[in-house]
Amino acid sequence: MDFDANEDHPFVFNAYSFPTGARHWFPCYDHPNDRATHETIITTQSDHKVLANGFLQSVTTNKDGTVTYHWFQEQPHSTYLYNFVSGPYEIIQDKHQDQDVSVNYWVYPQDYWRIYFA
C-alpha cells in the first residue's frame, strides 16, 4: 500500500510482510510454519523513530546525522509477522491500569496533544 504524504499523514517507511511479502525485504522461506527469532537494525533520518518487533536494544546517533535503531525479537514467530515502521512519531508512554505493563502509543506529531489530553 502506498500513499502520498500530506498534512494529516506524514511520509513513513515501512515493511509489508503479510501475507507473503517478507521475502521481498529479507531472505526467508516466507510461510506461516517458518518461525524464527530475529533482529532488526534500521538506520533512518534523525526526525524519525523506528518501531519493530521485540524489544528495543539501542538507539545510536550517527556522525552523518542519521539514527540507528536496534530491535530484538526473542520469541520465534512467523515471517509474515515481521514488521517495522520509521516515521516522525511522538510516543505517549502509559501503563495498563490493572497491571504493571507498559503501553506506548505512537502517533503523528499533530495528533499528540489531542490524544494525550483526551
C-alpha positions in Angstrom: 0.0 0.0 0.0 1.4 3.4 -0.9 0.0 6.9 -0.3 1.2 10.4 -0.8 2.3 12.2 2.3 0.1 15.1 3.3 -0.5 17.3 6.3 -2.6 14.5 8.0 -0.3 11.6 7.1 3.4 12.3 7.0 5.8 10.2 4.9 6.8 6.9 6.6 8.9 3.9 5.6 7.6 0.5 6.5 7.8 -3.2 5.7 4.9 -5.2 4.4 5.3 -8.9 5.4 1.7 -10.1 5.5 0.7 -12.4 3.9 3.8 -13.3 1.8 5.7 -10.1 1.5 8.6 -10.8 3.9 10.7 -12.4 1.2 10.8 -9.1 -0.7 12.8 -7.4 2.0 14.9 -10.2 3.6 15.8 -13.8 2.7 13.3 -16.3 4.2 11.1 -19.2 3.5 8.1 -16.8 4.0 5.5 -19.4 5.1 3.5 -19.5 8.3 5.4 -22.5 9.6 8.7 -20.7 9.2 9.3 -19.3 12.7 12.5 -17.7 14.0 13.8 -15.1 16.3 15.3 -12.0 14.6 17.0 -8.7 15.0 16.0 -5.6 13.0 18.5 -2.8 12.6 17.2 0.2 10.8 19.1 3.5 10.1 16.8 6.4 9.4 16.7 10.2 9.2 17.1 12.0 12.5 13.5 13.2 12.8 12.1 9.7 12.6 11.6 7.0 15.2 11.6 3.3 14.4 9.1 0.7 15.8 9.7 -3.0 15.2 9.0 -6.4 16.7 10.5 -7.3 20.0 12.4 -5.1 22.5 14.4 -2.0 21.7 18.1 -2.8 22.3 19.7 0.5 21.4 19.4 3.8 19.6 22.6 5.3 18.2 23.0 8.8 16.8 25.4 8.6 13.8 28.0 11.2 12.7 26.2 11.8 9.4 23.0 12.9 11.3 21.1 9.6 10.9 19.9 7.5 13.8 20.2 3.7 14.0 17.6 1.6 16.0 18.3 -2.0 17.0 15.3 -4.2 17.9 15.5 -7.8 19.0 12.6 -10.3 18.8 13.5 -13.2 21.2 10.3 -15.2 20.7 10.2 -17.2 17.5 7.3 -16.1 15.2 6.2 -16.4 11.6 7.9 -14.3 9.0 4.6 -12.7 8.0 4.6 -11.0 11.4 8.0 -9.3 10.9 7.4 -5.6 10.7 9.0 -2.2 11.1 8.0 1.4 10.5 10.1 4.6 10.5 8.3 7.9 10.8 8.1 11.2 12.5 6.2 9.8 15.5 5.6 11.1 19.0 5.5 8.5 21.7 3.0 8.6 24.5 4.1 6.3 27.4 1.4 4.8 29.6 0.8 1.8 31.9 -2.1 -0.7 31.8 -4.5 0.3 34.6 -4.6 -3.2 36.3 -1.1 -4.4 35.8 2.5 -3.0 35.7 2.6 -3.4 31.9 4.0 -0.6 29.8 1.8 0.6 26.9 3.1 3.0 24.3 1.1 4.9 21.7 2.9 6.0 18.5 1.1 9.0 17.0 1.8 11.6 14.4 3.0 14.9 15.9 -0.1 16.8 15.1 -2.2 14.2 17.0 -0.1 14.2 20.1 -1.9 16.8 22.2 -5.3 15.7 21.1 -4.7 12.1 22.1 -2.6 12.8 25.2 -5.1 15.0 26.8 -8.2 13.1 25.6 
